[in-house]
Structures are given as structure tokens and as C-alpha cells.
Amino acid sequence: MGTEATWLLIDYLFRQTSLARLTLSVFDFNPRAQHVYEKLGFQVIGVEQDDLKVERRRVNSILMVLTREYYLKK
């Protein structure tokens, strides 16, 4: 359900607005979310090192982007 809901939102934003790109970050301890975003067309553009500290552990954020142009070509 989450993948489909996210796809519907992305589809609406790129077809009904003038938005050119979507960006997001996902913590590296959440590979399932990263997989969903990649399946929807998001591409990794970078990593923010030590973006979050959880119980003395530093966590990286994976930066991702999806452009209107790329999405509409799919």
C-alpha cells in the first residue's frame, strides 16, 4: 500500500503541478524504504554522513532525487 500511495502522490505532483523535481533523504538503517524509492525512480545523489545520532550510533542519510523528466519517460 505504501508504494502505491507514494506513486499516486508522485504521479499527481508531476502531472498536475509545475514541480520539476522531488528530493528526499532516507536513513541508512531503512533499506526497505530506500528500495521502494528506487523502484519508483528515485536515484541516489549523495550521502550526509552522521546526520543523526541514535543511542551513541551515528546514522547516515541517503539523499535521493526524482525529476519530472525522468519520471515521465518511464
C-alpha positions in Angstrom: 0.0 0.0 0.0 2.8 2.4 0.8 4.4 2.1 -2.6 1.2 2.6 -4.4 0.2 5.6 -2.2 3.6 7.2 -2.9 3.4 6.5 -6.6 -0.1 8.2 -6.7 1.3 11.3 -4.9 4.3 11.5 -7.3 2.1 11.0 -10.3 -0.2 13.8 -9.2 2.6 16.2 -8.4 4.3 15.7 -11.8 1.2 15.7 -13.9 -0.9 18.3 -12.2 1.7 20.8 -11.0 4.8 22.5 -12.4 7.1 20.8 -9.9 10.3 19.9 -11.6 11.9 17.5 -9.1 11.4 15.8 -5.8 14.2 15.3 -3.3 14.2 13.2 -0.1 16.5 11.7 2.4 16.2 8.2 4.0 18.3 6.9 6.9 20.6 4.1 6.0 19.0 1.8 8.6 15.9 1.8 6.5 16.8 -0.2 3.3 13.2 -1.2 2.6 12.2 2.4 2.2 15.3 3.1 0.0 14.2 0.1 -2.2 10.7 1.5 -2.6 12.0 4.9 -3.6 14.4 3.3 -6.1 11.6 1.2 -7.5 9.6 4.5 -8.0 12.5 6.0 -9.9 14.5 8.0 -7.3 18.2 8.0 -7.7 20.9 8.3 -5.1 22.7 11.6 -5.4 24.7 11.6 -2.2 25.1 10.7 1.5 25.0 13.0 4.5 27.5 11.5 7.0 26.5 11.3 10.6 23.1 13.1 10.0 21.5 11.6 13.1 22.7 10.2 16.4 20.7 7.3 17.9 21.9 5.7 21.1 25.5 6.7 20.6 25.4 5.4 17.0 25.8 7.9 14.1 23.4 7.4 11.2 23.9 8.5 7.6 21.1 9.9 5.4 20.9 8.8 1.8 19.9 11.7 -0.5 17.7 10.8 -3.4 16.1 12.8 -6.3 13.4 12.1 -8.9 12.9 14.6 -11.8 9.8 15.2 -13.7 11.7 14.5 -17.0 12.9 11.1 -15.7 9.5 10.1 -14.2 7.5 10.9 -17.4 9.9 8.9 -19.6 9.2 5.7 -17.5 
